[in-house]
Amino acid sequence: ISDLKVGTFDKEKIITLSPTASLYEFLSTMITTGLGGLPVVDEEGTLVDIFSRYDIVYIAKEAERDLNIPFAEITHLRPNTPIYTCTRHDSLGSVFNHLMKFGVQRLIIIDEADKSVDGIITIGDIVHFMFRFYQDPTAEAVPPGETLPDLAPAESSGSGDPQH
């Protein structure tokens, strides 16, 4: 997917937060950026969780919650949600199949060596790519000799399976 330039790979543009960040910081970041999910990383930058709009539903039930409470102290209020990942070397078809199979909006792209956040790819990124390709199939969005992958849902090879 990185060769196709689909997704976000600029680490300076990827917003992550720490498990010690407050619920207010998470909500504020999501509202001000318009992001639907934020990777949560530890001190070493390793992906440990994700906070999404879906999680807000469970936390909202606890209306008296203090927004200054650290994220790590409220994760028990939601179901144990897996983190869906892929790597920059996965094919676009494989990534699309994982998004469809797991019914998620995004996959966190992790570095295979240290499990740090390497990027993010969303369904919107794939739609934008397909639109660019449709407009100009000769554009460098697809490496020479390759065609747009078959995006029909199929069983996956395992990459992208939840981490927990």
C-alpha positions in Angstrom: 0.0 0.0 0.0 2.9 2.4 0.6 4.0 2.0 -3.1 0.5 3.0 -4.1 0.6 6.1 -1.8 -2.7 5.0 -0.2 -3.1 6.0 3.4 -1.1 8.3 5.7 2.5 7.4 6.2 3.9 10.8 7.3 4.5 10.1 11.0 4.4 13.9 11.7 0.8 13.9 10.5 -0.3 10.9 12.5 -1.8 12.0 15.8 -1.4 9.6 18.6 -2.0 9.9 22.3 -0.7 8.2 25.4 -2.8 6.0 27.7 -2.1 8.6 30.4 -3.8 11.3 28.3 -7.1 12.4 29.8 -10.5 11.6 28.3 -10.8 15.4 27.6 -7.6 15.3 25.5 -9.0 12.4 23.5 -12.4 14.0 22.9 -10.9 17.4 22.2 -8.4 16.0 19.7 -11.1 14.0 17.9 -13.4 17.1 17.7 -10.8 19.6 16.6 -9.2 17.3 14.0 -12.4 15.5 12.8 -10.7 12.1 13.2 -12.8 9.1 14.0 -10.1 7.2 15.9 -6.8 7.8 17.5 -4.0 5.3 18.0 -2.8 5.0 21.6 0.9 4.4 22.0 3.2 3.7 25.0 6.4 5.6 25.9 8.3 3.6 23.3 5.8 4.5 20.6 4.4 0.9 20.4 0.7 0.7 19.5 -1.2 -0.4 22.6 -4.9 0.6 21.9 -7.1 2.7 19.8 -9.8 5.1 20.8 -12.7 5.7 18.4 -16.1 7.3 18.1 -17.5 3.9 18.9 -15.9 4.0 22.4 -17.6 7.3 23.2 -21.0 5.5 23.2 -19.9 3.3 26.1 -18.2 6.0 28.0 -21.2 8.4 27.6 -23.3 5.9 29.7 -21.1 7.0 32.6 -22.2 10.7 32.3 -20.8 11.6 35.7 -17.3 10.6 34.6 -14.7 13.2 35.1 -13.2 14.2 31.7 -9.8 14.6 33.4 -9.6 10.9 34.1 -6.8 9.1 32.1 -7.8 7.0 29.2 -6.2 3.9 30.7 -8.7 4.1 33.6 -11.8 4.1 31.5 -11.0 1.3 28.9 -12.9 -1.2 31.1 -16.2 0.6 30.3 -16.2 -0.6 26.7 -16.1 -4.1 25.2 -12.6 -5.6 24.7 -12.1 -4.3 21.2 -9.3 -5.7 19.0 -6.8 -3.4 17.3 -6.9 -4.1 13.6 -3.6 -3.6 11.8 -1.7 -4.1 8.6 1.8 -3.3 7.4 3.0 -1.0 4.6 3.8 -4.1 2.5 0.3 -5.5 2.5 -1.6 -5.3 -0.8 -4.5 -2.9 -1.3 -6.8 -5.9 -2.0 -5.7 -7.5 1.3 -6.2 -4.2 3.2 -9.7 -3.8 1.7 -10.6 -7.4 2.5 -9.6 -6.8 6.1 -11.7 -3.6 6.4 -14.7 -5.5 5.0 -14.2 -8.7 7.0 -13.8 -6.9 10.3 -16.3 -4.1 9.6 -14.0 -1.3 10.6 -13.3 2.1 9.1 -9.5 2.1 9.5 -6.5 -0.1 9.9 -3.4 1.1 11.9 -0.3 0.5 9.8 2.4 -0.9 12.1 6.1 -1.1 11.6 6.9 -4.9 11.5 10.1 -4.5 13.6 9.0 -2.5 16.6 5.2 -2.4 16.4 5.2 1.4 16.3 2.5 3.3 14.3 3.8 3.5 10.7 0.6 5.0 9.3 -3.2 4.7 9.0 -5.3 3.6 6.1 -9.1 4.2 6.0 -11.9 3.3 3.7 -11.9 6.9 2.6 -8.3 6.6 1.5 -9.2 3.7 -0.7 -12.1 5.5 -2.2 -9.9 8.5 -3.0 -7.3 6.2 -4.5 -9.9 4.5 -6.7 -11.2 7.9 -7.8 -7.7 9.0 -8.7 -7.1 5.8 -10.6 -10.4 6.1 -12.5 -9.5 9.7 -13.5 -6.1 8.7 -14.8 -5.3 5.0 -15.0 -1.8 5.8 -16.2 -0.9 7.9 -13.2 1.9 6.7 -11.0 -0.6 5.7 -8.3 -0.1 2.1 -9.5 3.4 0.9 -10.1 4.3 -0.1 -13.6 3.1 -3.5 -14.6 0.4 -3.7 -11.9 -3.3 -3.1 -12.2 -5.9 -2.0 -9.7 -6.3 -5.0 -7.4 -9.5 -7.0 -7.2 -11.3 -5.4 -4.2 -14.0 -8.1 -3.8 -14.1 -9.4 -0.2 -12.3 -12.7 0.2 -10.7 -14.6 3.0 -7.5 -13.0 4.2 -4.1 -14.4 4.7 -3.9 -13.4 8.3 -2.1 -10.0 8.2 -4.4 -7.5 9.7 -5.9 -9.8 12.2 -6.5 -8.2 15.5 -3.6 -7.9 17.9 -5.7 -8.7 20.9 
